[in-house]
Amino acid sequence: MTNEKFEKEKIKLTPDTGFDLVGIDYFAEEGNQLYLVKHYEMYQDALNAKKDRKNQDEYFILYMGAGGEFCCR
């Protein structure tokens, strides 16, 4: 998920606390291609949920880093 066009959407969906599992809808209009699947309090829970997805490349985890930066995995 290195594409610059998703940066604003990623920032908008990044939670202040916890971890959000986010999916990509490539057929949606630009600016609305990312959607929240579910919020998790623990990273391991979000990671397990991502691993359970059929195509893991279409999902990622967003969270706020310790220094206030937006992080994506």
ABEGO torsion letter per residue (X at the ends): XABAAAAAAAAAABBABEBBBBBBBAABBBGAABBBABBBABAAAAAAAAAABABAAABBBBBBBAAGBBBBX
